[in-house]
Amino acid sequence: MEIAPALEILVREPDGFSIWNGPPFDVGQPNVKLERVPCTAAKFSANGSRLMVMESSSSIHVYDCNGFSKMKSFNIPSVTGSTLSPCGTYVQTFQKSTSPQEKNVVVWKIETAAAVYQHFQKNMTKTTWPAIQFSSDESVACRMATNEIQFFEGKDFSKGIISRLRVPGVTAIELSKAPGSHVAAFVAELKGVPASVQIFSCNQDAQSQPVARRSFFRCSTIELHWNHGSTGLLAVALSDVDKTNQSYYGESKLNYLTTDGSHEGLVPLRKEGPVHDVQWSPTGLEFAVVYGFVPSRTTIFDKKCNPLFDLGTGPYNTIRWNPKGRFLCLAGFGNLPGDMAFWDYTEKKLLGTTKAECSVTSEWSPDGVYFMTATTAPRLQIDNGIKVFHYNGSLYFKKMFNKLYQADWKPEAQERFGDIADLVKSISTIKIDELKAQANASQVFSKDAMSASQASTMVSTNTVQKPTAYRPPHAKNVAAAQAELFRGISAAEETSKNAMRNKKRREKQREKKAAEGSAAAASDGS
């Protein structure tokens, strides 16, 4: 029986990245497996076999993750983007280009450091990068060109473009990953013609007609999500403007298409409002949707778009399935306060709730037992840190940083780990052992140590200064401004002088009236 791999975490700070051993930790703290390496960016391949590190805008290194030894280095001037293929066979780079004759997108084979394919691309956007998309096993590769999709043999780019699929007006594509049997193409709305999502077979002999198609208006961008098995596609149609004026952020609609043509339509959502997040189960048999105005609703649907389970409403906009498909986490990140709810989908019950405020990234560990959140720069410049939770929401580990840029699990195939029930049982045993060790350690303290701690506590409480009142930033220069305004005299002093003047003026007026009254009385008596 294969031994399950140890979990590992990549942590990147301003002066570089390091690799930690993942949980469970020996003494409550992670061990550093690889000391800090200078870099500006780092990214694992999808299968976790390779690590790509950008040291500068012209230097890229590729590491073998089995021991983290450096495999190859590439010196490429003015690189603005780079990514690894799923199995770590290729590294793809994008350079700034000055002319169309300069082929600025290059696919390099890592073992030989040779350029196996290159073409010109004007700019790099979210929908056009990576330029070459691969299936999970790298057997199929394709790219979007003007009015067409070009296909390659992923194992041998020397054959060049092996087939072309004409799709007039195509603006985004998504290749199914496991297996790479189909490709989805999005054509934007133009001159009264509705936008559309079409699914085509990657088999050249079956590309004459799309196997599924869905058209809709009011769509400026699209999000495409394939399931494992490549039988279903979720398409989130996004519009910048909400015609109903119910949302400042525009509107969104969730469409579902199947490769057998059995379903082409909207997912029946039970609440008005935006689609916050959608994610397929790792099995590919069901998907979860967080939707509606906050408090949003979360529902799990099967492959036929029938609702299976409703998780209720709450302040959530994010959903994460664990790699085994048993546990899932609902969370409210971004502009929400960070509430999290952990569910056991198999047992259909809530395991626990907690909070992870200001989280920027979040993901389950490859074994599906731990959930890590990170607050990172440049999104947030303060309170940067990492939190690791158990599958039931209890906090396992927390570490703060002056500045943290990245925290990622090293990917591993979930099949390499045992059954989730056995893993949960082993984690529970570790937690009991940790509690016993803490209890034994607490009994070691002597009476002298206790009295010393009490004495130090008494001293510290006597010497603690009373906290000063909070002064807001705008009040710090008030004294100087008042001094300038009142010519060096404080506001209180100026007020008292004015009061004295007014008092003297009133007294003089009273004396004057009294004198006038006595003079008038004397004249009447005479």
Secondary structure in CASP SS format (residue, H / E / C, confidence):
PFRMAT SS
TARGET T0000
AUTHOR 0000-0000-0000
METHOD secondary structure of the structure
MODEL  1
M C 1.00
E C 1.00
I C 1.00
A C 1.00
P C 1.00
A C 1.00
L C 1.00
E E 1.00
I E 1.00
L E 1.00
V E 1.00
R E 1.00
E E 1.00
P C 1.00
D C 1.00
G E 1.00
F E 1.00
S E 1.00
I E 1.00
W E 1.00
N E 1.00
G C 1.00
P C 1.00
P C 1.00
F C 1.00
D C 1.00
V C 1.00
G C 1.00
Q C 1.00
P C 1.00
N C 1.00
V E 1.00
K E 1.00
L E 1.00
E E 1.00
R E 1.00
V E 1.00
P C 1.00
C C 1.00
T C 1.00
A E 1.00
A E 1.00
K E 1.00
F E 1.00
S C 1.00
A C 1.00
N C 1.00
G C 1.00
S C 1.00
R E 1.00
L E 1.00
M E 1.00
V E 1.00
M E 1.00
E E 1.00
S E 1.00
S C 1.00
S C 1.00
S E 1.00
I E 1.00
H E 1.00
V E 1.00
Y E 1.00
D E 1.00
C C 1.00
N C 1.00
G C 1.00
F C 1.00
S E 1.00
K E 1.00
M E 1.00
K E 1.00
S E 1.00
F E 1.00
N E 1.00
I C 1.00
P C 1.00
S C 1.00
V E 1.00
T E 1.00
G E 1.00
S E 1.00
T E 1.00
L E 1.00
S C 1.00
P C 1.00
C C 1.00
G C 1.00
T C 1.00
Y E 1.00
V E 1.00
Q E 1.00
T E 1.00
F E 1.00
Q E 1.00
K C 1.00
S C 1.00
T C 1.00
S C 1.00
P C 1.00
Q C 1.00
E C 1.00
K C 1.00
N C 1.00
V E 1.00
V E 1.00
V E 1.00
W E 1.00
K E 1.00
I C 1.00
E C 1.00
T C 1.00
A C 1.00
A E 1.00
A E 1.00
V E 1.00
Y E 1.00
Q E 1.00
H E 1.00
F C 1.00
Q C 1.00
K C 1.00
N C 1.00
M C 1.00
T C 1.00
K C 1.00
T C 1.00
T C 1.00
W C 1.00
P C 1.00
A C 1.00
I E 1.00
Q E 1.00
F E 1.00
S C 1.00
S C 1.00
D C 1.00
E C 1.00
S C 1.00
V E 1.00
A E 1.00
C E 1.00
R E 1.00
M E 1.00
A E 1.00
T C 1.00
N C 1.00
E E 1.00
I E 1.00
Q E 1.00
F E 1.00
F E 1.00
E E 1.00
G C 1.00
K C 1.00
D C 1.00
F H 1.00
S H 1.00
K H 1.00
G C 1.00
I C 1.00
I C 1.00
S E 1.00
R E 1.00
L E 1.00
R E 1.00
V C 1.00
P C 1.00
G C 1.00
V E 1.00
T E 1.00
A E 1.00
I E 1.00
E E 1.00
L E 1.00
S C 1.00
K C 1.00
A C 1.00
P C 1.00
G C 1.00
S C 1.00
H E 1.00
V E 1.00
A E 1.00
A E 1.00
F E 1.00
V E 1.00
A C 1.00
E C 1.00
L E 1.00
K C 1.00
G C 1.00
V E 1.00
P C 1.00
A E 1.00
S E 1.00
V E 1.00
Q E 1.00
I E 1.00
F E 1.00
S E 1.00
C C 1.00
N C 1.00
Q H 1.00
D H 1.00
A H 1.00
Q C 1.00
S C 1.00
Q C 1.00
P C 1.00
V C 1.00
A E 1.00
R E 1.00
R E 1.00
S E 1.00
F E 1.00
F C 1.00
R C 1.00
C C 1.00
S C 1.00
T E 1.00
I E 1.00
E E 1.00
L E 1.00
H E 1.00
W E 1.00
N C 1.00
H C 1.00
G C 1.00
S C 1.00
T C 1.00
G E 1.00
L E 1.00
L E 1.00
A E 1.00
V E 1.00
A E 1.00
L E 1.00
S E 1.00
D C 1.00
V C 1.00
D C 1.00
K C 1.00
T C 1.00
N C 1.00
Q C 1.00
S C 1.00
Y C 1.00
Y C 1.00
G C 1.00
E E 1.00
S E 1.00
K E 1.00
L E 1.00
N E 1.00
Y E 1.00
L E 1.00
T E 1.00
T C 1.00
D C 1.00
G C 1.00
S C 1.00
H C 1.00
E E 1.00
G E 1.00
L E 1.00
V C 1.00
P C 1.00
L C 1.00
R C 1.00
K C 1.00
E C 1.00
G C 1.00
P C 1.00
V E 1.00
H E 1.00
D E 1.00
V E 1.00
Q E 1.00
W E 1.00
S C 1.00
P C 1.00
T C 1.00
G C 1.00
L C 1.00
E E 1.00
F E 1.00
A E 1.00
V E 1.00
V E 1.00
Y E 1.00
G C 1.00
F C 1.00
V C 1.00
P C 1.00
S E 1.00
R E 1.00
T E 1.00
T E 1.00
I E 1.00
F E 1.00
D E 1.00
K C 1.00
K C 1.00
C C 1.00
N C 1.00
P E 1.00
L E 1.00
F E 1.00
D E 1.00
L E 1.00
G E 1.00
T E 1.00
G E 1.00
P C 1.00
Y C 1.00
N C 1.00
T E 1.00
I E 1.00
R E 1.00
W E 1.00
N C 1.00
P C 1.00
K C 1.00
G C 1.00
R C 1.00
F E 1.00
L E 1.00
C E 1.00
L E 1.00
A E 1.00
G C 1.00
F C 1.00
G C 1.00
N C 1.00
L C 1.00
P C 1.00
G C 1.00
D E 1.00
M E 1.00
A E 1.00
F E 1.00
W E 1.00
D E 1.00
Y C 1.00
T C 1.00
E C 1.00
K C 1.00
K E 1.00
L E 1.00
L E 1.00
G E 1.00
T E 1.00
T E 1.00
K E 1.00
A C 1.00
E C 1.00
C C 1.00
S C 1.00
V C 1.00
T E 1.00
S E 1.00
E E 1.00
W E 1.00
S C 1.00
P C 1.00
D C 1.00
G C 1.00
V C 1.00
Y E 1.00
F E 1.00
M E 1.00
T E 1.00
A E 1.00
T E 1.00
T C 1.00
A C 1.00
P C 1.00
R C 1.00
L C 1.00
Q C 1.00
I C 1.00
D C 1.00
N E 1.00
G E 1.00
I E 1.00
K E 1.00
V E 1.00
F E 1.00
H E 1.00
Y C 1.00
N C 1.00
G C 1.00
S C 1.00
L E 1.00
Y E 1.00
F E 1.00
K E 1.00
K E 1.00
M E 1.00
F E 1.00
N C 1.00
K C 1.00
L C 1.00
Y C 1.00
Q E 1.00
A E 1.00
D E 1.00
W E 1.00
K C 1.00
P C 1.00
E C 1.00
A C 1.00
Q H 1.00
E H 1.00
R H 1.00
F C 1.00
G C 1.00
D C 1.00
I H 1.00
A H 1.00
D H 1.00
L H 1.00
V H 1.00
K H 1.00
S H 1.00
I H 1.00
S H 1.00
T H 1.00
I H 1.00
K H 1.00
I H 1.00
D H 1.00
E H 1.00
L H 1.00
K H 1.00
A H 1.00
Q H 1.00
A H 1.00
N H 1.00
A H 1.00
S H 1.00
Q C 1.00
V C 1.00
F C 1.00
S C 1.00
K H 1.00
D H 1.00
A H 1.00
M H 1.00
S H 1.00
A H 1.00
S H 1.00
Q H 1.00
A H 1.00
S H 1.00
T H 1.00
M H 1.00
V H 1.00
S H 1.00
T H 1.00
N H 1.00
T H 1.00
V C 1.00
Q C 1.00
K C 1.00
P C 1.00
T C 1.00
A C 1.00
Y C 1.00
R C 1.00
P C 1.00
P H 1.00
H H 1.00
A H 1.00
K C 1.00
N C 1.00
V H 1.00
A H 1.00
A H 1.00
A H 1.00
Q H 1.00
A H 1.00
E H 1.00
L H 1.00
F C 1.00
R C 1.00
G C 1.00
I C 1.00
S C 1.00
A H 1.00
A H 1.00
E H 1.00
E H 1.00
T H 1.00
S H 1.00
K H 1.00
N H 1.00
A H 1.00
M H 1.00
R H 1.00
N H 1.00
K H 1.00
K H 1.00
R H 1.00
R H 1.00
E H 1.00
K H 1.00
Q H 1.00
R H 1.00
E H 1.00
K H 1.00
K H 1.00
A H 1.00
A H 1.00
E H 1.00
G H 1.00
S H 1.00
A H 1.00
A H 1.00
A H 1.00
A H 1.00
S H 1.00
D H 1.00
G H 1.00
S C 1.00
END
